[in-house]
C-alpha cells in the first residue's frame, strides 16, 4: 500500500466513519471466515451452475454492513461477476417501488475491476458497463465487425423481449459507431422513456414500471450470463437507521416485494445470481402480524455460519470476536495505515495505551450508533493529535472526549438525515 492510498483511506474513515470503496482488506477484522464461505460455496460453487441465493445481512447503524457488502463485491469481481450496489432510501429508492429499484440497479452496475483499476477514476452504470464489454469484444474479434455482431446477436433468452432487443440494439449501435442509437437504447435500459420512432426501431413494446420491474431484473441477470460473466451480485443496502419506506401500507408492499425476490432465488429465472439485503435490525422487517410477516419469518429463519453457509441471516454483530478485542485489532490496523499515510511512526507503548483508552470509552458511550463507527472517527482524530504533538501524551480524559465528540457528530448527522426525509 502506498501513501496516497493510505491517506485516502484515513480521510474517508476520519470524516464520516464510512468505508471507502477501495483498500478494504487493509482494515477488515473478523470477516474472513464468512467471506471465505461465501466465496467457496457460492461464488466458486453453485452460482456458476446457474443457481441463485439470497442472504440478509444485519448489523447496527455504523456496524459494518456497507464495509461487508464492498468486501463481497471485491470477491465477486475476482470471480468475474457483474455487481450492482444499491443504496436504498425513502426519497429516491424505496423498496416498495420496484421501478425505482430497477433504475438504481442499472445506475449501480459495475464491471469486474482489479484493485489497481479502482484507484483510477471509474464510472458505474449500464452505459460504461456496455462500453467496456463492447471494447473487449472488438479486441477479441480483432476488429472484425461482423464477428462481433454475431456474438451480440447470440445474446438470447431474456424473459423480456423488449429488454433483449434494447440490449442488442445498444451493443450493435456501439459496434457500428452509432452513438445516437446507443444513447437511445441505453436510455430505455435505464428505465427512461424514449421517442416512439426509436422504440419501433429497436422493437421495444414494454415500459419499465412497477408491473414489469421484476421481469426486467430477471432479464438483466439472464443477459449478464449470456454475455459471458459468471453471474451478477445485487447488494441492497438499507444504510440509514430505518427502512426505506414510510407508511404501514408501503411497508407491506416492500415486504411482499422482498418475499417475491427471495422466492425468485429458488427457480432458474435468476441464473448465477446472489442477492444480499443489508438492514440495521431484522425486527424492522419482521415486527408485525399477518401473512406477509409470517411468510418472511419462515424464509429468514436460518442463520448463516461458517459451518452452515446455507443459512440466510448473516449477523455482523456476532462474528466470533469480543468487542474489546475487535476494537483493539482495528485500532492497530488503522495505526499502520496512518503511519504509511503520513510517514510517521507511533511510540508503540503510547499507542497501545491510547487504543485501550479509546476502546473502553467507545464501548461505554455507545447509544444507537455502533461503537465501531464511533471508535474509527475518534481514533483517527486522536492519531492526528499524536502526530502533531509527538511529545505530549494523550490522556484517558482526552480519549474519552474524542469519543464523545464522535458520538455527537454521528448523532447530529443522523438527526439531519431524519429531518430531510420528513420533507
Secondary structure, DSSP 8 states (H G I E B T S, - for coil): --HHHHHHHHHHHHHHS---SS-GGGS--S-HHHHHHHIIIIITTGGGGT-EEEEEEE--TTSSHHHHHHHHHHHHHHTTEEEEEEEEBTTTB-TT-HHHHHHHHHHHEE----HHHHTS----SHHHHHHHHHHHHHHHTTT-HHHHHHHHHT----SSHHHHHHHHHHHHHHHTT-HHHHHHHHHHHTT----HHHHHHHT-----STTTHHHHHHHHHHHHHHTT-SEEEEEEEE-SSS-S--SHHHHHHHHHHHHHHHHHTTSTTSTTEEEEEEES-THHHH-S-SHHHHHHHHHT-SB--SS-TT-SEEETT-SSS-HHHHHHHHHHHHHHHHHHHHT----HHHHHHHHHHHHHHHHHS-SSS-HHHHHHHHHHHHHHHHHH-TTS---HHHHHHHHHHHHHHHHHHHHHHHHHHH-
